[in-house]
């Protein structure tokens, strides 16, 4: 998902940029790509803390 920032606020110094042209001046106005990474156990709603045994037939 690509996003375009429209607001920036610094909680340390109370700087607040409220539109895209202000963000562009300080080079924070470009597009950003947000990437979501899922854990397979969460995605498939798998219960339990056991690790799978991938050592099949290697006796």
PASEBA-1860 file (N, C-alpha, C; in nm, 3 decimals):
! residues 59
1> XXXXXXXX> 0.085/-0.117/0.000/0.000/0.000/0.000/0.090/0.124/0.000 ~ 0.068/0.213/-0.091/0.140/0.340/-0.096/0.058/0.447/-0.026 ~ 0.126/0.531/0.051/0.058/0.638/0.124/0.129/0.770/0.096 ~ 0.055/0.877/0.101/0.107/1.011/0.082/0.081/1.088/0.212 ~ 0.186/1.130/0.282/0.166/1.198/0.410/0.101/1.334/0.392 ~ 0.016/1.371/0.488/-0.051/1.501/0.483/-0.035/1.579/0.611 ~ 0.029/1.519/0.711/0.040/1.585/0.841/0.163/1.530/0.914 ~ 0.235/1.616/0.985/0.347/1.573/1.067/0.344/1.653/1.195
9> XXXXXXXX> 0.365/1.586/1.308/0.370/1.654/1.437/0.481/1.593/1.521 ~ 0.571/1.677/1.572/0.678/1.633/1.660/0.634/1.659/1.804 ~ 0.632/1.555/1.884/0.586/1.570/2.022/0.695/1.625/2.113 ~ 0.819/1.628/2.065/0.930/1.681/2.146/0.939/1.834/2.136 ~ 0.932/1.886/2.015/0.950/2.031/1.997/0.822/2.103/1.954 ~ 0.710/2.031/1.944/0.580/2.086/1.904/0.576/2.141/1.761 ~ 0.670/2.097/1.677/0.663/2.133/1.535/0.544/2.064/1.473 ~ 0.468/2.138/1.394/0.352/2.080/1.328/0.346/2.128/1.184
17> XXXXXXXX> 0.348/2.034/1.092/0.334/2.062/0.949/0.198/2.009/0.908 ~ 0.116/2.096/0.850/-0.024/2.059/0.832/-0.068/2.039/0.688 ~ 0.023/2.056/0.592/-0.017/2.031/0.454/0.100/1.975/0.374 ~ 0.070/1.928/0.255/0.170/1.859/0.174/0.283/1.953/0.130 ~ 0.255/2.078/0.102/0.360/2.170/0.058/0.462/2.196/0.169 ~ 0.418/2.204/0.293/0.512/2.219/0.406/0.597/2.094/0.421 ~ 0.536/1.977/0.407/0.611/1.852/0.416/0.711/1.838/0.302 ~ 0.675/1.885/0.185/0.762/1.876/0.070/0.887/1.962/0.087
25> XXXXXXXX> 0.876/2.077/0.153/0.990/2.166/0.175/1.096/2.098/0.260 ~ 1.055/2.020/0.360/1.152/1.951/0.448/1.177/1.808/0.401 ~ 1.137/1.778/0.278/1.160/1.648/0.213/1.096/1.531/0.288 ~ 0.979/1.554/0.343/0.899/1.448/0.404/0.769/1.424/0.329 ~ 0.755/1.486/0.212/0.628/1.480/0.140/0.618/1.372/0.035 ~ 0.720/1.287/0.022/0.716/1.182/-0.079/0.627/1.066/-0.039 ~ 0.601/0.980/-0.136/0.518/0.862/-0.109/0.597/0.760/-0.029 ~ 0.528/0.690/0.057/0.586/0.584/0.136/0.511/0.455/0.107
33> XXXXXXXX> 0.582/0.346/0.114/0.519/0.216/0.094/0.509/0.146/0.229 ~ 0.387/0.106/0.263/0.364/0.033/0.387/0.353/-0.115/0.354 ~ 0.427/-0.195/0.427/0.428/-0.338/0.402/0.387/-0.411/0.529 ~ 0.293/-0.501/0.516/0.249/-0.580/0.630/0.307/-0.720/0.619 ~ 0.365/-0.766/0.729/0.423/-0.899/0.734/0.342/-0.981/0.834 ~ 0.295/-1.094/0.791/0.212/-1.179/0.876/0.291/-1.301/0.922 ~ 0.273/-1.338/1.045/0.323/-1.464/1.097/0.225/-1.572/1.052 ~ 0.273/-1.681/0.992/0.181/-1.784/0.943/0.088/-1.837/1.052
41> XXXXXXXX> 0.135/-1.847/1.175/0.049/-1.897/1.283/-0.067/-1.801/1.311 ~ -0.040/-1.671/1.305/-0.147/-1.573/1.325/-0.241/-1.569/1.205 ~ -0.186/-1.574/1.083/-0.267/-1.565/0.962/-0.366/-1.680/0.952 ~ -0.318/-1.802/0.981/-0.404/-1.920/0.972/-0.467/-1.956/1.106 ~ -0.449/-1.869/1.206/-0.507/-1.886/1.339/-0.474/-2.023/1.399 ~ -0.346/-2.060/1.395/-0.299/-2.187/1.450/-0.269/-2.169/1.597 ~ -0.325/-2.255/1.679/-0.306/-2.249/1.824/-0.183/-2.331/1.863 ~ -0.123/-2.296/1.976/-0.013/-2.376/2.031/0.122/-2.314/2.006
49> XXXXXXXX> 0.216/-2.349/2.092/0.351/-2.295/2.083/0.452/-2.398/2.032 ~ 0.405/-2.514/1.990/0.495/-2.619/1.947/0.553/-2.588/1.810 ~ 0.683/-2.615/1.793/0.747/-2.600/1.663/0.719/-2.726/1.581 ~ 0.693/-2.714/1.451/0.669/-2.833/1.369/0.797/-2.915/1.356 ~ 0.780/-3.045/1.342/0.892/-3.137/1.325/0.913/-3.161/1.178 ~ 1.016/-3.098/1.119/1.043/-3.109/0.977/1.144/-3.219/0.945 ~ 1.179/-3.301/1.042/1.278/-3.405/1.022/1.206/-3.537/0.990 ~ 1.134/-3.538/0.878/1.054/-3.654/0.843/1.141/-3.764/0.782
57> XXX> 1.139/-3.882/0.838/1.203/-4.000/0.782/1.356/-3.996/0.777 ~ 1.417/-3.909/0.851/1.563/-3.901/0.853/1.617/-3.977/0.974 ~ 1.592/-4.106/0.980/1.634/-4.187/1.094/1.778/-4.228/1.081
END
